Amino acid sequence: MPFSSTSALAAKVVAKIDVSSQTMVVTQNGRVKYKWKVSTGRSGYSTPRGTYSPKWLSRYHRSRKYNNAWMHYAVFFRGGYAIHATRDTKRLGRRASHGCVRLAEQHAAKFYSLVEKMGKNNIRIVVKN
């Protein structure tokens, strides 16, 4: 049986970041695979809203803009904005970043691996209020 476009669509992974609830829900084949607490942009630092595809990955990234800040398992989706690991897990569930989407390290590693496995073109990142 040939590979259909319907099958290709069903295989996509969607990461929905809800800024108001500070959560990220990852679905694959229409089923919830993960649900995690995140931290998005704090007052004065907005997390961009919209629908994106990952642009590039950096496993051991350090921020040049923010004093060499630790940003491991970074999945960049718009310019310098990424979904990445944080060691500041006490702040997960509330706004605390300079605009990036922060996850616990083990969750960021899982998402990063999923993007690597599925390919950037099969991932959608949706950031909404």
FITORDO-336711 format. One record per residue (C-alpha): residue number from 1; residue in one letter; x, y, z. Coordinates in steps of 0.1 Angstrom, whole numbers, always signed. Example, Ala and Ser with C-alpha at 12.3 -4.5 7.8 and 13.67 -1.06 7.14 Angstrom:
REM FITORDO-336711
<1 'a' <+123 -45 +78>>
<2 's' <+137 -11 +71>>
***
This chain:
REM FITORDO-336711
<1 'm' <+0 +0 +0>>
<2 'p' <+15 +34 -10>>
<3 'f' <+23 +60 +16>>
<4 's' <-6 +85 +16>>
<5 's' <-5 +122 +25>>
<6 't' <-31 +115 +52>>
<7 's' <-6 +92 +69>>
<8 'a' <+21 +118 +66>>
<9 'l' <-1 +144 +83>>
<10 'a' <-10 +120 +111>>
<11 'a' <+27 +114 +118>>
<12 'k' <+33 +150 +127>>
<13 'v' <+42 +161 +162>>
<14 'v' <+26 +192 +177>>
<15 'a' <+40 +210 +207>>
<16 'k' <+14 +234 +221>>
<17 'i' <+27 +259 +246>>
<18 'd' <-1 +277 +265>>
<19 'v' <+13 +308 +280>>
<20 's' <-17 +314 +303>>
<21 's' <-14 +280 +319>>
<22 'q' <+24 +277 +316>>
<23 't' <+21 +242 +301>>
<24 'm' <+34 +224 +270>>
<25 'v' <+14 +195 +256>>
<26 'v' <+31 +173 +230>>
<27 't' <+9 +152 +207>>
<28 'q' <+19 +126 +182>>
<29 'n' <-5 +110 +158>>
<30 'g' <-32 +131 +176>>
<31 'r' <-25 +115 +210>>
<32 'v' <-11 +133 +240>>
<33 'k' <+25 +120 +245>>
<34 'y' <+37 +145 +271>>
<35 'k' <+24 +173 +293>>
<36 'w' <+49 +194 +311>>
<37 'k' <+51 +227 +331>>
<38 'v' <+71 +254 +314>>
<39 's' <+83 +289 +321>>
<40 't' <+78 +315 +294>>
<41 'g' <+87 +353 +291>>
<42 'r' <+84 +372 +324>>
<43 's' <+72 +408 +326>>
<44 'g' <+90 +429 +300>>
<45 'y' <+101 +398 +280>>
<46 's' <+75 +384 +257>>
<47 't' <+74 +348 +242>>
<48 'p' <+64 +351 +206>>
<49 'r' <+30 +338 +197>>
<50 'g' <+23 +318 +166>>
<51 't' <+29 +286 +148>>
<52 'y' <+65 +276 +139>>
<53 's' <+87 +248 +128>>
<54 'p' <+121 +242 +145>>
<55 'k' <+148 +261 +127>>
<56 'w' <+179 +246 +143>>
<57 'l' <+190 +225 +173>>
<58 's' <+218 +229 +198>>
<59 'r' <+224 +202 +224>>
<60 'y' <+248 +221 +246>>
<61 'h' <+239 +257 +238>>
<62 'r' <+251 +287 +258>>
<63 's' <+235 +321 +253>>
<64 'r' <+258 +348 +239>>
<65 'k' <+231 +374 +247>>
<66 'y' <+225 +365 +284>>
<67 'n' <+260 +360 +299>>
<68 'n' <+267 +325 +286>>
<69 'a' <+234 +312 +302>>
<70 'w' <+230 +275 +301>>
<71 'm' <+204 +265 +274>>
<72 'h' <+210 +227 +268>>
<73 'y' <+187 +208 +245>>
<74 'a' <+177 +239 +227>>
<75 'v' <+152 +237 +198>>
<76 'f' <+152 +272 +182>>
<77 'f' <+119 +281 +165>>
<78 'r' <+122 +319 +159>>
<79 'g' <+155 +338 +158>>
<80 'g' <+170 +335 +193>>
<81 'y' <+139 +320 +208>>
<82 'a' <+140 +283 +218>>
<83 'i' <+125 +256 +238>>
<84 'h' <+153 +245 +261>>
<85 'a' <+163 +230 +295>>
<86 't' <+165 +249 +327>>
<87 'r' <+180 +241 +361>>
<88 'd' <+157 +266 +377>>
<89 't' <+129 +241 +381>>
<90 'k' <+113 +259 +411>>
<91 'r' <+100 +285 +386>>
<92 'l' <+84 +261 +362>>
<93 'g' <+47 +268 +360>>
<94 'r' <+51 +305 +360>>
<95 'r' <+67 +332 +338>>
<96 'a' <+104 +335 +344>>
<97 's' <+124 +336 +312>>
<98 'h' <+137 +363 +288>>
<99 'g' <+112 +349 +262>>
<100 'c' <+123 +314 +256>>
<101 'v' <+103 +284 +267>>
<102 'r' <+120 +266 +296>>
<103 'l' <+115 +229 +305>>
<104 'a' <+130 +206 +332>>
<105 'e' <+162 +191 +318>>
<106 'q' <+148 +156 +313>>
<107 'h' <+117 +169 +295>>
<108 'a' <+138 +192 +272>>
<109 'a' <+160 +162 +264>>
<110 'k' <+129 +141 +255>>
<111 'f' <+116 +169 +232>>
<112 'y' <+150 +174 +216>>
<113 's' <+153 +137 +209>>
<114 'l' <+118 +136 +194>>
<115 'v' <+127 +165 +171>>
<116 'e' <+159 +147 +160>>
<117 'k' <+140 +115 +154>>
<118 'm' <+110 +129 +136>>
<119 'g' <+128 +156 +117>>
<120 'k' <+123 +194 +120>>
<121 'n' <+98 +194 +91>>
<122 'n' <+74 +170 +110>>
<123 'i' <+73 +192 +141>>
<124 'r' <+49 +221 +147>>
<125 'i' <+54 +245 +177>>
<126 'v' <+23 +264 +186>>
<127 'v' <+25 +292 +212>>
<128 'k' <-8 +307 +223>>
<129 'n' <-22 +327 +252>>
***
